[in-house]
Amino acid sequence: MNTNKVRYQAIDFFRGCGLLMIFINHIPNNPWSWFMPTWLGFTDAADLFVFCSGLVVAIAYGRYYENKGYWQGVLKTSSRCFQLYIVHLSVILIYFALTVLAQFLTGIDYPAGAHMDYFFRAPFDAIKYLLELKYIPNYLGILPMYIIMLSILPIIIAVSRIHRSLVLIISLAIYSAMYQWDLHFIGDPEAGWPWFFNPFGWQLLFFLAYTIGAGWIPYPKESKPVLIACIVFCLIAAPLSYDLLHEYVPFLADWRKLIQPALHKTPCAPLRIIYALAAAYILRWWSVRHSDFFNQRFANWLTITGQYSLPVFATSSLLSFIAFVIIQEINSAMIPTLIINIIGCLLLIGLAHILHKRKQAVNYRNYPEIAPIDATQHTI
């Protein structure tokens, strides 16, 4: 099988997995979130999603800049940033309406729990800061961070034309400056809390993936010692990351506290990046050797889900709250909760497939001589 096609399928497959895990992990009081593999490592679904998105942006936008020219690339990037901005605002407003409806139906103050009661206390300030991305409610911080990544992409492209090595040098400098001078954006104008995903930190993971996807950094050659080192590192991380185990093995909790500063999620701390690179090396090694896996029906479902990440993520943000309300009403019983998780995942997969079929139909009507698009077709 073509190696590039396997790589593209693998990226979308794992991004699809990340989207479903984000949905499950964003349901508060969800007992099944403890069974996610993201609890067995130093990273979680957000890291997986950002890393895969960096690869996809390199493949899609990098080629566009090369084929269409720099300024056409800037226009395309700007258009996408505006689209992401509109989707972010729309999700927040719909989410707010859902919290109000849930409060009306159950009597529980869901707006306060979602940190959306600010709309009641100071509606004009809330709208103002919302538009300025200075007010970001709980669980809705990924898109603003992603907007920042894409908005500086034209600068990265321009810098790369001077010398490609400057991209990571500048990225590392920004990352270091974040720690040195506490660089951050405000996400709560009342309490002064920063964005949960600090773009000054997460940009390093994103642009590491971008430089790999663009071919500016070659994929590391296959090496058994490197593979073993990555596997050992990930195995060591598992017991240190699984909080439920710490109740029975106290010294693991003590070790976790020692390394916690290097694992902090908000700045995308160093150990998270190292773990993400180690996991990526293992997954790429596995993907190349098991390329037939991505042709299986189940794998194809997740691959298509990863291709439509924006509508799937936006919908998952709303579905996770709806699932939370339902779980609250059934007292978090394991089997009913499992059914809710499965239904939510199937709805997201179904949404992606509907969009995929629609896109195939449009392409076929416009270009009937061209075969339907395959898994190497990316939408970001």
C-alpha positions as CSV (number, residue, x, y, z in Angstrom):
1,M,0.0,0.0,0.0
2,N,1.2,3.6,-0.7
3,T,3.0,4.8,2.4
4,N,1.7,8.4,2.1
5,K,-1.9,7.1,1.9
6,V,-1.3,5.0,5.0
7,R,0.1,8.1,6.8
8,Y,-2.9,10.2,5.8
9,Q,-5.4,7.6,6.9
10,A,-3.6,7.1,10.2
11,I,-3.6,10.8,10.9
12,D,-7.3,11.1,10.3
13,F,-8.0,7.8,12.2
14,F,-6.2,9.0,15.3
15,R,-7.7,12.4,15.1
16,G,-11.1,10.8,14.9
17,C,-10.3,8.7,18.0
18,G,-9.2,12.0,19.7
19,L,-12.5,13.6,18.9
20,L,-14.5,10.8,20.4
21,M,-12.3,10.8,23.5
22,I,-12.8,14.5,23.9
23,F,-16.5,14.0,23.8
24,I,-16.4,11.3,26.5
25,N,-13.9,13.2,28.7
26,H,-15.9,16.4,28.5
27,I,-18.9,14.8,30.1
28,P,-18.6,15.8,33.8
29,N,-19.1,12.9,36.3
30,N,-18.8,10.4,33.5
31,P,-17.6,7.2,35.0
32,W,-16.5,5.8,31.6
33,S,-14.0,8.6,31.1
34,W,-11.7,6.6,33.5
35,F,-11.5,3.9,30.9
36,M,-10.1,6.2,28.3
37,P,-6.4,5.5,27.3
38,T,-5.8,9.2,27.9
39,W,-5.7,8.4,31.7
40,L,-2.8,6.0,31.1
41,G,-0.3,8.6,29.9
42,F,1.1,12.1,30.4
43,T,-1.1,13.5,27.6
44,D,-4.8,13.2,26.7
45,A,-7.1,13.6,23.8
46,A,-6.4,17.3,23.4
47,D,-2.7,16.7,22.8
48,L,-3.5,14.0,20.3
49,F,-5.9,16.3,18.5
50,V,-3.5,19.2,18.4
51,F,-0.6,17.0,17.2
52,C,-2.7,15.4,14.4
53,S,-4.1,18.9,13.4
54,G,-0.5,20.2,13.1
55,L,0.2,17.3,10.7
56,V,-3.0,17.9,8.7
57,V,-2.5,21.7,8.4
58,A,1.0,21.0,7.0
59,I,-0.4,18.6,4.4
60,A,-3.4,20.8,3.4
61,Y,-2.3,24.4,3.9
62,G,1.4,23.9,3.3
63,R,0.6,22.5,-0.2
64,Y,-1.9,25.3,-0.8
65,Y,0.8,27.9,-0.1
66,E,3.2,26.2,-2.5
67,N,0.7,25.6,-5.3
68,K,-1.4,28.8,-5.1
69,G,1.1,31.3,-3.8
70,Y,1.7,33.0,-0.5
71,W,-1.0,35.6,-0.6
72,Q,-3.7,33.2,-1.7
73,G,-2.6,31.0,1.2
74,V,-2.9,34.0,3.6
75,L,-6.5,34.6,2.3
76,K,-7.4,30.9,2.8
77,T,-5.9,30.9,6.3
78,S,-7.7,34.1,7.2
79,S,-11.0,32.8,5.9
80,R,-10.6,29.6,8.0
81,C,-9.8,31.6,11.1
82,F,-12.9,33.6,10.7
83,Q,-14.9,30.5,10.2
84,L,-13.5,29.0,13.4
85,Y,-14.3,32.2,15.2
86,I,-17.9,32.2,14.1
87,V,-18.2,28.5,15.0
88,H,-16.7,29.2,18.4
89,L,-19.2,32.0,19.2
90,S,-22.1,29.9,17.8
91,V,-21.2,26.9,20.0
92,I,-21.0,29.1,23.1
93,L,-24.4,30.8,22.5
94,I,-26.1,27.4,21.8
95,Y,-24.4,25.9,24.8
96,F,-25.7,28.8,27.0
97,A,-29.2,28.3,25.6
98,L,-29.0,24.6,26.5
99,T,-27.8,25.4,30.1
100,V,-30.8,27.7,30.5
101,L,-33.2,25.1,29.2
102,A,-31.7,22.4,31.4
103,Q,-32.1,24.7,34.4
104,F,-35.7,25.3,33.5
105,L,-36.4,21.6,33.2
106,T,-34.5,20.3,36.2
107,G,-34.1,23.3,38.6
108,I,-30.3,22.8,38.7
109,D,-28.1,25.9,38.1
110,Y,-26.3,24.6,35.0
111,P,-25.3,28.1,33.8
112,A,-23.2,28.6,36.9
113,G,-21.7,25.1,36.6
114,A,-20.6,25.9,33.0
115,H,-19.4,29.3,34.1
116,M,-22.0,31.0,31.9
117,D,-23.9,32.8,34.7
118,Y,-21.7,35.8,33.7
119,F,-24.2,36.4,31.0
120,F,-26.8,37.1,33.7
121,R,-24.6,39.2,36.0
122,A,-23.1,41.4,33.3
123,P,-24.6,40.6,29.9
124,F,-23.1,43.5,27.9
125,D,-19.6,42.9,29.4
126,A,-20.0,39.1,28.8
127,I,-20.8,39.7,25.1
128,K,-18.0,42.2,24.7
129,Y,-15.4,39.9,26.2
130,L,-16.8,36.9,24.4
131,L,-16.3,38.7,21.1
132,E,-12.7,39.6,22.1
133,L,-12.0,36.0,23.2
134,K,-11.4,37.3,26.7
135,Y,-14.3,35.2,28.1
136,I,-14.2,31.5,27.5
137,P,-16.6,29.2,29.4
138,N,-15.6,25.8,30.7
139,Y,-14.7,23.1,28.1
140,L,-14.7,25.5,25.2
141,G,-11.1,26.6,25.0
142,I,-9.7,24.5,22.2
143,L,-11.1,26.5,19.2
144,P,-9.6,29.8,20.4
145,M,-6.2,28.2,20.8
146,Y,-6.5,26.7,17.4
147,I,-7.5,30.1,15.9
148,I,-4.2,31.5,17.2
149,M,-2.2,28.7,15.7
150,L,-3.7,29.2,12.3
151,S,-3.5,33.0,12.5
152,I,0.3,32.9,12.9
153,L,0.7,30.3,10.2
154,P,1.4,32.9,7.5
155,I,4.2,34.3,9.6
156,I,5.6,30.7,10.0
157,I,5.5,30.2,6.3
158,A,7.3,33.5,5.6
159,V,10.0,32.6,8.2
160,S,10.4,29.2,6.7
161,R,11.3,30.8,3.4
162,I,14.3,32.4,5.1
163,H,15.4,29.2,6.7
164,R,13.2,26.3,7.9
165,S,15.2,25.9,11.1
166,L,14.1,29.3,12.2
167,V,10.5,28.0,12.7
168,L,11.4,25.8,15.6
169,I,13.9,28.2,17.0
170,I,11.3,30.9,17.2
171,S,8.7,28.4,18.5
172,L,11.1,27.3,21.3
173,A,11.8,31.0,22.1
174,I,8.1,31.7,22.5
175,Y,7.7,28.6,24.6
176,S,10.6,29.7,26.9
177,A,9.3,33.3,27.1
178,M,5.9,32.0,28.3
179,Y,7.6,30.4,31.3
180,Q,10.0,33.3,31.8
181,W,7.5,36.1,31.7
182,D,4.2,34.2,32.3
183,L,2.7,35.0,28.9
184,H,-0.9,34.2,28.7
185,F,-4.4,35.5,27.5
186,I,-7.2,36.2,30.0
187,G,-10.1,33.8,29.7
188,D,-12.1,35.1,32.7
189,P,-12.4,38.8,33.0
190,E,-13.9,38.6,36.5
191,A,-11.4,36.2,38.2
192,G,-8.5,37.0,35.9
193,W,-8.0,33.3,35.0
194,P,-5.9,32.6,31.9
195,W,-7.0,30.6,28.9
196,F,-7.1,26.9,29.8
197,F,-5.0,26.1,26.7
198,N,-2.2,28.7,26.7
199,P,-1.4,29.2,22.9
200,F,2.1,30.4,23.8
201,G,2.8,26.8,25.0
202,W,0.6,24.7,22.8
203,Q,2.1,26.3,19.7
204,L,5.3,24.3,20.2
205,L,3.5,20.9,20.0
206,F,1.4,22.2,17.0
207,F,4.4,23.5,15.0
208,L,6.5,20.5,15.9
209,A,3.9,18.4,14.2
210,Y,3.6,20.9,11.4
211,T,7.4,20.8,10.6
212,I,7.2,17.0,10.6
213,G,4.1,16.9,8.3
214,A,5.7,19.5,6.0
215,G,8.8,17.4,5.7
216,W,11.0,20.1,7.2
217,I,12.1,17.6,9.9
218,P,12.5,14.1,8.5
219,Y,10.7,11.3,10.2
220,P,13.2,9.5,12.5
221,K,14.6,6.4,10.9
222,E,13.2,3.2,12.3
223,S,15.4,2.1,15.2
224,K,14.7,-0.7,17.6
225,P,16.5,1.0,20.5
226,V,14.5,4.2,20.0
227,L,11.2,2.2,19.7
228,I,12.0,0.3,22.9
229,A,12.9,3.5,24.7
230,C,9.6,5.1,23.7
231,I,7.6,2.0,24.8
232,V,9.4,1.9,28.2
233,F,8.8,5.6,28.7
234,C,5.1,5.2,27.9
235,L,4.8,2.2,30.2
236,I,6.4,4.1,33.1
237,A,4.0,6.9,32.5
238,A,0.9,4.7,32.8
239,P,0.9,4.0,36.5
240,L,2.0,7.5,37.3
241,S,-0.9,8.9,35.3
242,Y,-3.8,6.7,36.5
243,D,-5.2,8.5,39.5
244,L,-7.4,5.6,40.7
245,L,-4.3,3.5,41.2
246,H,-2.7,6.1,43.5
247,E,-5.3,5.4,46.2
248,Y,-3.8,1.9,46.6
249,V,-0.2,2.7,45.8
250,P,0.6,6.0,47.7
251,F,4.2,6.3,46.5
252,L,3.0,6.7,42.9
253,A,1.0,9.7,44.0
254,D,4.2,11.1,45.6
255,W,6.2,10.6,42.5
256,R,3.4,12.2,40.4
257,K,3.6,15.3,42.6
258,L,7.3,15.6,42.0
259,I,6.9,15.7,38.2
260,Q,3.5,17.5,38.1
261,P,5.0,20.9,37.2
262,A,6.4,19.3,34.0
263,L,3.0,17.8,33.2
264,H,0.8,20.9,33.7
265,K,-1.8,21.0,30.9
266,T,-2.4,24.7,30.5
267,P,1.1,25.5,29.2
268,C,1.6,22.1,27.5
269,A,4.5,21.4,29.8
270,P,7.7,19.7,28.6
271,L,6.9,16.1,29.6
272,R,3.6,16.3,27.8
273,I,5.5,17.2,24.6
274,I,8.1,14.5,25.1
275,Y,5.4,11.9,25.7
276,A,3.4,13.0,22.6
277,L,6.5,12.6,20.4
278,A,7.2,9.2,21.9
279,A,3.6,8.0,21.4
280,A,3.7,9.4,17.9
281,Y,6.8,7.4,17.1
282,I,5.2,4.2,18.4
283,L,1.9,4.8,16.6
284,R,3.6,5.5,13.3
285,W,5.7,2.3,13.6
286,W,2.5,0.4,14.3
287,S,0.6,2.1,11.5
288,V,3.1,1.2,8.8
289,R,3.2,-2.4,9.8
290,H,-0.6,-2.8,10.1
291,S,-1.7,-0.7,7.1
292,D,-4.5,-3.1,6.3
293,F,-6.2,-2.1,9.6
294,F,-7.1,1.2,8.2
295,N,-9.1,-0.5,5.4
296,Q,-11.4,-2.1,8.0
297,R,-14.9,-0.8,8.2
298,F,-14.6,0.4,11.8
299,A,-11.3,2.1,11.2
300,N,-12.8,3.8,8.1
301,W,-15.6,5.2,10.3
302,L,-13.1,6.9,12.6
303,T,-11.0,8.0,9.6
304,I,-13.9,9.9,8.1
305,T,-14.8,11.3,11.6
306,G,-11.3,12.7,11.8
307,Q,-11.7,14.3,8.3
308,Y,-14.6,16.4,9.5
309,S,-13.1,17.6,12.8
310,L,-14.7,21.0,13.0
311,P,-18.4,20.1,12.7
312,V,-17.8,16.9,14.8
313,F,-16.0,18.8,17.6
314,A,-18.6,21.6,17.6
315,T,-21.4,19.1,17.9
316,S,-19.6,17.0,20.5
317,S,-19.3,20.1,22.7
318,L,-23.1,20.4,22.8
319,L,-23.7,16.6,23.0
320,S,-21.4,16.3,26.0
321,F,-23.5,18.8,27.9
322,I,-26.7,17.1,26.9
323,A,-25.2,13.7,28.0
324,F,-24.2,15.3,31.3
325,V,-27.7,16.4,32.1
326,I,-29.1,13.0,31.3
327,I,-26.5,11.3,33.4
328,Q,-27.3,13.6,36.3
329,E,-30.9,12.6,36.0
330,I,-30.1,8.8,36.1
331,N,-27.6,9.1,38.9
332,S,-24.6,8.0,36.8
333,A,-25.5,4.3,36.7
334,M,-22.8,2.5,34.8
335,I,-24.8,0.6,32.2
336,P,-27.2,3.5,31.2
337,T,-24.2,5.8,31.2
338,L,-22.4,3.5,28.9
339,I,-25.4,3.5,26.5
340,I,-25.4,7.3,26.5
341,N,-21.6,7.4,25.7
342,I,-22.1,4.9,22.8
343,I,-25.1,6.8,21.4
344,G,-23.2,10.1,21.5
345,C,-20.2,8.5,19.7
346,L,-22.4,7.0,17.1
347,L,-24.2,10.3,16.5
348,L,-20.8,12.0,15.9
349,I,-19.7,9.3,13.6
350,G,-23.0,9.4,11.8
351,L,-22.7,13.2,11.4
352,A,-19.3,12.8,9.8
353,H,-20.6,10.2,7.4
354,I,-23.5,12.3,6.4
355,L,-21.2,15.2,5.6
356,H,-18.8,12.8,3.7
357,K,-21.6,11.4,1.6
358,R,-22.9,14.9,0.8
359,K,-19.4,16.0,-0.2
360,Q,-19.0,12.9,-2.4
361,A,-22.3,13.6,-4.1
362,V,-21.4,17.3,-4.8
363,N,-18.0,16.3,-6.2
364,Y,-19.6,13.6,-8.4
365,R,-22.2,16.1,-9.8
366,N,-19.5,18.7,-10.5
367,Y,-16.8,16.3,-11.7
368,P,-18.5,13.0,-12.7
369,E,-15.4,11.7,-14.4
370,I,-13.5,11.7,-11.1
371,A,-13.8,8.8,-8.7
372,P,-15.2,9.6,-5.2
373,I,-12.8,11.1,-2.8
374,D,-10.8,8.7,-0.5
375,A,-9.3,8.8,2.9
376,T,-6.5,11.1,1.8
377,Q,-8.9,13.9,1.3
378,H,-8.6,16.3,4.3
379,T,-10.9,18.9,5.7
380,I,-9.7,20.8,8.7
